[in-house]
Amino acid sequence: MAAELAAGAIPPEGQGDFFLCDIFGAIPKNDLASMEHPLFSLATRPDRRILNYQHNGAEITVTPSVKGLATIHDKDILIFCISQLMAALNAGRQVSRTLHLKAHDLMVATNRETSGDAYRRLREAFERLAGTRITTNIVTGGQEVTTGFGLIEKWEIVRKAPSPKKGAGKMVSVAVTLSDWLYRAVLSKSVLTLSRDYFRLRKPLERRIYELARKHCGRQNSWQVSVEVLLKKSGSASPRRVFRKMIRGMIQNQPLPDYALEELDGDVIRFSQKAAVTDGLSGAVLNAPSLKPETLEQARMLVPGADAYALEAEWRAMWLRTGSPRLRMPDAAFLGWVRKRAAG
């Protein structure tokens, strides 16, 4: 698993010095490694702990700077960058590890405020991302290699010159250079699509639990995990009893897009796709329309760059909301819905 953090493809030749983030409405994408491993702090105050994580042979240490660990809300910046790069790759455009973007575009895409204070918080997020360091072990060819890297390599904010009357100048543009490991993850397309509603989740733990559900459910109708393992994979600093209470609160409120939570005997939590209809006992899917593999391939052609499985889940959720009608031709119905959605 630790190899996900450093493996990837060789960057393409002939790319420009920088990539301009100008793709409106890019589909949110997240890298697999940071969805699997707890690399970001869930704290809402400066977190200067050194995080140590071990699971199935993977050993990861996350070290903060004096500004503290990068938080899961800081990760919005990386998700925005990954989304822009993936949309460009799927469109056949050249990309670069250095991205130029407008701060306003980033904040709108990630459901953030665009106030003056929000721009200050954006700068603080860049400082934490640049300062947080990751060390992990990778075993290849019978040798264990320990390597260290950052979340981003560098960043730069350009402002208009300050004036005596208006104070600090307006933020004109932002440049960020991704770390090599994250850029390679993008080039190798080691990413997953996120629901746009991910950015509406304000509580850090809700975001982290959604990431884990998205990573582990995949096309499965459900995923079961013990509270102990879920606590470990989440990276939460809460004691188990407090963590369990927070998860029970999520079970009551069901805040996650796409996934429902339930508590099972034996201190186990089950995540189920909301689009799946189950009998509540065996968890078996009942009467849910199934699609052919070639139908999903056609959906990818209709919406280049989209995650066909995410589209399928969204369509199934719509099918549930409309009363689960019987469909004589589910594949045709799905493709018709995709065409309508693509048309806007």
HELIX and SHEET records of a PDB file:
HELIX    1   1 ALA A    2  LEU A    5  5                                   4    
HELIX    2   2 LEU A   32  GLU A   36  1                                   5    
HELIX    3   3 LYS A   75  ASN A   90  1                                  16    
HELIX    4   4 ALA A  103  ALA A  109  1                                   7    
HELIX    5   5 GLY A  116  GLY A  131  1                                  16    
HELIX    6   6 ASP A  180  LEU A  187  1                                   8    
HELIX    7   7 ARG A  196  ARG A  200  5                                   5    
HELIX    8   8 PRO A  204  CYS A  217  1                                  14    
HELIX    9   9 VAL A  227  SER A  234  1                                   8    
HELIX   10  10 ARG A  240  ASN A  253  1                                  14    
HELIX   11  11 PRO A  293  LEU A  302  1                                  10    
HELIX   12  12 ALA A  308  ARG A  321  1                                  14    
HELIX   13  13 PRO A  330  ALA A  343  1                                  14    
SHEET    1   A 4 PHE A  19  LEU A  20  0                                        
SHEET    2   A 4 THR A  98  LEU A 101  1                                        
SHEET    3   A 4 MET A 171  LEU A 178 -1                                        
SHEET    4   A 4 ILE A 152  ARG A 159 -1                                        
SHEET    1   B 2 LYS A  29  ASP A  31  0                                        
SHEET    2   B 2 VAL A 191  THR A 193 -1                                        
SHEET    1   C 4 LEU A  51  HIS A  55  0                                        
SHEET    2   C 4 ALA A  58  THR A  63 -1                                        
SHEET    3   C 4 ARG A 133  THR A 140 -1                                        
SHEET    4   C 4 GLN A 143  GLY A 150 -1                                        
SHEET    1   D 3 SER A 222  SER A 226  0                                        
SHEET    2   D 3 VAL A 268  GLN A 273 -1                                        
SHEET    3   D 3 TYR A 259  LEU A 264 -1                                        
END                                                                             
